[in-house]
Amino acid sequence: MSLYFILIIMLFAGVIGGLTNSVLSANINPDTGNQIQSTGRCILIGVGATILVPLFLQIAQSNLLDNIHGDWHVADTLARVASKAPVAKVAKPESGTTTDTVKDSKGKDTSGKSAVVDKPDSKTTVTIKDNGLKAYLIFMGYCFLAAAAGPRFINNLIDGVIKDKQIDKLAKKNAEVTAQKDQVVAEKDKVVEQKNEIEKKQELQTIENRVLAERDESSALRTVSLEPASNKNAVKYIKPQIGPVTVKEDPQKGRFGGKSENNGRALKASVIKSSIPEFYNVSIWVESTDETRPLDTDVMFYLHDSFRPAVYTIKPKEFRNDKAMDAGILSYGAFTVGVVTDNGETLLELDLADDAGFPPEFRRR
């Protein structure tokens, strides 16, 4: 039923609004005093404008039409229920007559009692009808306003629809541009990351080359390399005294007795920062602690397996100030040094990680 009411309201408001538009000053030519648009044309435009009111309400996201349909549908349903509700009538028994005995579900006597029937709340029904009537009046006002505005309402509505489409199109385009921009930024970040990684690898390669070059240079200064043939007899005598490898990460650990001073000899070291980042210059030497027994025999040094050579001999003629010294060791971290001297009678061992005077970073590695 509400659809018919809406159509009637639209037609009625279109005619009244068109008549109103025809007599407004905006439709009167100031020079001639005649109407710019005829009355019939104004009515036609007014009816056409009212047809666009639902579209206007949809664009404005108004639920006015939903309220009209919902309120009156509920009101009509309640009215039908109220009209069909049964009303129980019970006649008062006359004297001398017999009344039938009726029992309820609990077995109680209900003879002569009237049934109680719930009725719809009349106030609620009226309120719902009032809300529906209010919605109809508001809708009629919209239709009349659209019809009275005539072409202006139609043009503004069309412009609004076109503008909304343009805004949606622009928003979509902006979203695409933003996505492309984000993609470009991501690709740029990826390129920068790859560039930094390449530069880091190149820097590490440069450092590695410098380390290898310095190690080769320091190795060249060692006149005697790994256990020379002239020391074969001494080596045969020495080897049984050196213990097996027990610490894989530090192969010389625990093989030479664990003492840095023994039998009047001392194994010492110094550690200072190198010009190469993260690396340290290590100097090791053996000296005599007994003035009556100067150091006058070959000294064999055992370093970590990562050094080349890892085992070498310094002869007495190469001593510096009566010390068997190697000042050309470049190392990233601490390691254990083993020494055999006095023709195998003296074994020395020094773990560089145990000296608290050395840099903490060096000792932890």
C-alpha positions as CSV (number, residue, x, y, z in Angstrom):
1,M,0.0,0.0,0.0
2,S,2.9,2.4,0.7
3,L,4.0,2.2,-2.9
4,Y,0.7,3.7,-4.1
5,F,0.9,6.4,-1.4
6,I,4.4,7.3,-2.6
7,L,3.3,7.5,-6.3
8,I,0.3,9.6,-5.4
9,I,2.5,11.9,-3.3
10,M,5.0,12.3,-6.1
11,L,2.3,13.1,-8.6
12,F,0.5,15.5,-6.3
13,A,3.7,17.3,-5.2
14,G,4.9,17.4,-8.8
15,V,1.8,19.2,-9.9
16,I,1.7,21.6,-7.0
17,G,5.4,22.3,-7.2
18,G,5.2,22.9,-10.9
19,L,2.4,25.4,-10.4
20,T,4.5,27.1,-7.8
21,N,7.5,27.2,-10.1
22,S,5.4,28.7,-12.8
23,V,4.5,31.8,-10.7
24,L,7.9,32.3,-9.1
25,S,9.8,35.5,-10.1
26,A,12.5,33.3,-11.5
27,N,10.0,32.2,-14.2
28,I,8.8,35.7,-15.1
29,N,10.6,37.8,-17.8
30,P,11.3,41.2,-16.1
31,D,11.0,43.0,-19.4
32,T,7.7,41.6,-20.7
33,G,6.2,40.2,-17.5
34,N,5.4,37.0,-19.3
35,Q,6.3,33.5,-18.1
36,I,9.5,32.1,-19.4
37,Q,8.2,28.5,-19.1
38,S,4.5,27.8,-19.6
39,T,2.5,26.4,-16.7
40,G,2.1,23.0,-18.4
41,R,5.8,22.8,-19.0
42,C,6.5,23.7,-15.4
43,I,4.1,21.0,-14.2
44,L,5.8,18.4,-16.5
45,I,9.2,19.4,-15.3
46,G,8.0,19.3,-11.7
47,V,6.6,15.7,-12.1
48,G,9.9,14.7,-13.7
49,A,11.9,16.2,-10.8
50,T,9.8,14.3,-8.2
51,I,10.7,11.1,-10.0
52,L,14.3,11.8,-9.3
53,V,13.8,12.3,-5.6
54,P,14.4,8.6,-4.7
55,L,17.7,8.8,-6.6
56,F,18.5,11.9,-4.6
57,L,17.7,10.1,-1.3
58,Q,19.9,7.2,-2.4
59,I,22.8,9.5,-3.2
60,A,22.3,11.3,0.1
61,Q,22.3,7.8,1.9
62,S,18.9,8.6,3.5
63,N,16.7,5.7,4.8
64,L,13.5,7.7,4.6
65,L,11.8,5.4,2.1
66,D,12.9,2.4,4.2
67,N,11.3,4.0,7.3
68,I,8.1,4.7,5.4
69,H,7.7,1.1,4.3
70,G,8.8,-0.5,7.6
71,D,6.7,1.7,9.9
72,W,3.5,1.4,7.9
73,H,4.1,-2.3,7.3
74,V,4.4,-2.9,11.1
75,A,1.4,-0.7,11.8
76,D,-0.8,-2.5,9.3
77,T,0.2,-5.9,10.7
78,L,-0.7,-4.8,14.2
79,A,-4.0,-3.5,13.1
80,R,-4.9,-6.8,11.4
81,V,-3.9,-8.7,14.5
82,A,-6.0,-6.4,16.7
83,S,-9.1,-6.7,14.4
84,K,-8.9,-10.5,14.4
85,A,-8.2,-11.0,18.1
86,P,-11.0,-13.1,19.8
87,V,-12.9,-11.6,22.7
88,A,-14.3,-14.2,25.2
89,K,-17.8,-13.5,26.5
90,V,-19.1,-15.4,29.5
91,A,-22.8,-15.1,30.5
92,K,-23.6,-14.7,34.1
93,P,-25.5,-17.7,35.2
94,E,-29.2,-17.2,36.0
95,S,-30.8,-18.6,39.2
96,G,-32.1,-22.1,38.8
97,T,-29.6,-22.9,36.0
98,T,-26.6,-25.2,36.0
99,T,-23.1,-24.0,35.0
100,D,-20.7,-26.5,33.5
101,T,-17.6,-27.1,35.5
102,V,-14.4,-26.4,33.6
103,K,-10.9,-27.3,34.9
104,D,-7.6,-25.9,33.7
105,S,-4.4,-27.8,33.1
106,K,-3.7,-27.9,36.8
107,G,-7.1,-29.3,37.6
108,K,-8.5,-26.1,39.2
109,D,-12.2,-25.1,38.8
110,T,-12.6,-22.2,36.4
111,S,-16.4,-22.2,36.1
112,G,-18.0,-18.9,35.6
113,K,-14.6,-17.1,35.0
114,S,-14.1,-15.1,31.9
115,A,-10.9,-15.6,29.8
116,V,-8.3,-12.8,29.7
117,V,-7.2,-11.9,26.2
118,D,-4.1,-9.7,25.6
119,K,-4.9,-6.8,23.3
120,P,-2.4,-4.9,21.2
121,D,-1.1,-1.8,22.8
122,S,-3.1,1.0,21.2
123,K,-0.4,3.6,22.1
124,T,2.3,1.6,20.4
125,T,0.2,1.3,17.2
126,V,-0.6,5.0,17.1
127,T,3.1,5.8,17.6
128,I,4.1,3.7,14.7
129,K,1.4,5.2,12.5
130,D,2.5,8.7,13.6
131,N,6.1,7.8,12.6
132,G,5.0,6.6,9.2
133,L,2.8,9.7,8.7
134,K,5.8,11.9,9.6
135,A,8.0,10.1,7.1
136,Y,5.3,10.6,4.4
137,L,5.1,14.3,5.1
138,I,8.9,14.6,4.9
139,F,8.9,12.8,1.6
140,M,6.2,15.0,0.3
141,G,8.3,18.0,1.3
142,Y,11.3,16.7,-0.7
143,C,9.1,16.1,-3.7
144,F,7.5,19.6,-3.5
145,L,10.9,21.2,-3.1
146,A,12.3,19.2,-6.2
147,A,9.2,20.2,-8.3
148,A,9.4,23.8,-7.3
149,A,13.1,24.0,-8.1
150,G,12.4,22.3,-11.4
151,P,15.4,22.4,-13.8
152,R,17.8,23.6,-11.1
153,F,17.1,20.5,-9.0
154,I,17.5,18.2,-12.1
155,N,20.7,19.9,-13.2
156,N,22.2,19.9,-9.7
157,L,21.4,16.2,-9.3
158,I,22.9,15.3,-12.6
159,D,26.0,17.4,-11.8
160,G,26.3,15.6,-8.4
161,V,26.1,12.2,-10.1
162,I,28.7,13.1,-12.6
163,K,30.9,14.6,-9.9
164,D,30.6,11.5,-7.8
165,K,31.7,9.4,-10.8
166,Q,34.6,11.7,-11.4
167,I,35.6,11.6,-7.8
168,D,35.5,7.8,-7.8
169,K,37.5,7.7,-11.0
170,L,40.1,10.1,-9.5
171,A,40.3,8.1,-6.3
172,K,40.9,5.0,-8.3
173,K,43.6,6.7,-10.3
174,N,45.2,8.1,-7.1
175,A,45.2,4.6,-5.7
176,E,46.9,3.3,-8.8
177,V,49.5,6.1,-8.7
178,T,50.1,5.4,-5.0
179,A,50.5,1.7,-5.6
180,Q,53.0,2.4,-8.5
181,K,54.9,4.9,-6.2
182,D,55.1,2.3,-3.4
183,Q,56.4,-0.2,-5.9
184,V,59.0,2.2,-7.2
185,V,60.1,3.0,-3.6
186,A,60.3,-0.8,-2.8
187,E,62.3,-1.4,-5.9
188,K,64.6,1.5,-5.1
189,D,65.1,0.2,-1.5
190,K,65.9,-3.2,-3.0
191,V,68.5,-1.7,-5.3
192,V,70.0,0.2,-2.4
193,E,70.1,-2.9,-0.3
194,Q,71.7,-4.9,-3.1
195,K,74.3,-2.1,-3.6
196,N,75.1,-2.0,0.1
197,E,75.5,-5.8,0.1
198,I,77.8,-5.6,-2.9
199,E,79.9,-2.8,-1.3
200,K,80.0,-4.8,2.0
201,K,81.2,-7.9,0.1
202,Q,83.8,-5.8,-1.7
203,E,85.0,-4.3,1.6
204,L,85.2,-7.8,3.2
205,Q,87.2,-9.0,0.1
206,T,89.5,-6.1,0.4
207,I,90.1,-6.8,4.1
208,E,90.6,-10.4,3.4
209,N,93.2,-9.6,0.7
210,R,95.0,-7.3,3.1
211,V,95.0,-9.9,5.8
212,L,96.4,-12.5,3.5
213,A,99.0,-10.1,2.2
214,E,100.2,-9.1,5.7
215,R,100.2,-12.8,6.7
216,D,102.3,-13.7,3.7
217,E,104.7,-10.9,4.4
218,S,105.0,-11.9,8.1
219,S,105.5,-15.5,7.1
220,A,108.3,-14.6,4.7
221,L,110.2,-13.1,7.6
222,R,110.2,-16.4,9.4
223,T,113.5,-18.0,8.2
224,V,112.7,-21.5,9.1
225,S,109.4,-23.1,8.3
226,L,107.5,-26.2,9.4
227,E,109.9,-28.5,11.3
228,P,112.9,-28.5,9.0
229,A,114.9,-31.5,8.1
230,S,117.9,-30.4,10.3
231,N,115.7,-30.8,13.3
232,K,114.4,-34.3,12.5
233,N,116.1,-35.9,15.5
234,A,114.8,-33.1,17.8
235,V,111.3,-33.5,16.4
236,K,111.3,-37.2,17.0
237,Y,112.3,-36.5,20.6
238,I,109.8,-33.6,21.0
239,K,106.6,-35.1,19.5
240,P,106.0,-37.8,22.2
241,Q,105.8,-35.0,24.8
242,I,103.1,-33.0,23.0
243,G,99.6,-34.1,23.8
244,P,96.9,-34.8,21.3
245,V,94.4,-32.2,20.1
246,T,91.4,-32.1,22.5
247,V,89.9,-28.7,21.6
248,K,89.0,-28.6,17.9
249,E,88.4,-24.8,17.8
250,D,91.7,-24.1,19.6
251,P,94.0,-27.0,18.6
252,Q,97.0,-26.1,20.7
253,K,95.0,-25.7,23.9
254,G,96.2,-28.1,26.6
255,R,98.9,-29.8,24.5
256,F,102.0,-28.1,26.1
257,G,101.4,-28.3,29.8
258,G,99.2,-25.2,30.2
259,K,102.0,-23.0,31.7
260,S,103.4,-19.9,30.2
261,E,106.5,-20.0,32.5
262,N,108.5,-23.2,33.0
263,N,112.1,-24.3,33.5
264,G,113.5,-20.8,33.5
265,R,111.7,-19.8,30.3
266,A,108.6,-17.5,29.8
267,L,106.2,-17.2,26.9
268,K,104.7,-13.7,26.6
269,A,102.6,-11.7,24.1
270,S,101.2,-8.3,23.3
271,V,98.0,-7.3,21.4
272,I,97.3,-4.0,19.7
273,K,94.7,-2.8,17.2
274,S,95.6,-3.1,13.5
275,S,95.0,-0.7,10.7
276,I,92.6,-3.2,9.3
277,P,89.2,-3.0,11.0
278,E,88.3,-5.8,13.5
279,F,91.9,-7.2,13.4
280,Y,94.8,-7.0,15.8
281,N,98.5,-7.2,15.6
282,V,99.9,-9.9,17.9
283,S,103.5,-10.2,19.0
284,I,104.8,-13.3,20.8
285,W,108.2,-14.1,22.3
286,V,110.1,-16.4,24.5
287,E,112.7,-15.2,27.0
288,S,114.9,-16.5,29.8
289,T,113.9,-15.8,33.4
290,D,117.2,-17.4,34.7
291,E,120.2,-15.2,34.3
292,T,122.5,-18.2,34.6
293,R,120.7,-20.0,31.8
294,P,120.4,-17.7,28.7
295,L,118.1,-18.8,25.9
296,D,120.5,-20.3,23.3
297,T,118.5,-23.1,21.5
298,D,116.0,-23.3,18.8
299,V,112.4,-22.2,19.7
300,M,109.5,-23.9,17.9
301,F,106.2,-22.0,17.8
302,Y,102.8,-23.8,17.4
303,L,99.9,-21.4,16.3
304,H,96.3,-22.0,15.3
305,D,95.9,-24.0,12.1
306,S,94.4,-21.0,10.3
307,F,97.9,-19.3,10.2
308,R,100.4,-20.1,7.5
309,P,102.8,-21.5,8.6
310,A,101.1,-22.8,11.8
311,V,104.4,-24.4,13.0
312,Y,107.8,-22.7,12.6
313,T,111.2,-22.4,14.3
314,I,113.2,-19.3,15.2
315,K,117.0,-20.0,15.6
316,P,119.3,-18.2,18.1
317,K,120.9,-16.1,15.4
318,E,117.5,-14.6,14.7
319,F,116.8,-13.7,18.3
320,R,116.2,-10.0,19.2
321,N,117.8,-9.0,22.5
322,D,118.1,-12.6,23.5
323,K,114.4,-13.2,22.8
324,A,112.8,-15.5,20.2
325,M,110.2,-13.1,18.9
326,D,107.5,-13.1,16.2
327,A,105.9,-9.6,15.8
328,G,104.2,-10.2,12.5
329,I,101.0,-12.0,13.5
330,L,97.6,-10.6,12.3
331,S,94.7,-12.1,14.1
332,Y,90.9,-11.6,14.3
333,G,90.6,-13.2,17.7
334,A,92.4,-15.0,20.6
335,F,94.1,-18.4,20.3
336,T,96.5,-20.6,22.2
337,V,100.3,-20.5,21.5
338,G,102.5,-23.6,22.2
339,V,106.3,-23.5,22.4
340,V,109.0,-26.2,22.5
341,T,112.6,-25.2,23.3
342,D,115.7,-26.4,25.1
343,N,115.9,-29.3,22.7
344,G,112.5,-30.6,23.9
345,E,113.1,-30.2,27.6
346,T,110.9,-27.1,28.0
347,L,107.2,-26.8,26.9
348,L,105.3,-23.5,27.2
349,E,101.6,-22.7,26.6
350,L,99.8,-19.3,26.5
351,D,96.1,-18.8,25.9
352,L,95.7,-15.2,24.7
353,A,92.0,-15.2,25.8
354,D,93.1,-15.5,29.5
355,D,95.0,-12.2,29.7
356,A,92.7,-9.6,31.1
357,G,94.9,-6.8,29.7
358,F,94.0,-7.6,26.1
359,P,91.0,-6.0,24.4
360,P,87.7,-7.7,25.4
361,E,86.6,-8.0,21.8
362,F,89.8,-9.9,20.9
363,R,89.5,-12.2,23.9
364,R,85.8,-13.1,23.2
365,R,86.4,-14.2,19.6
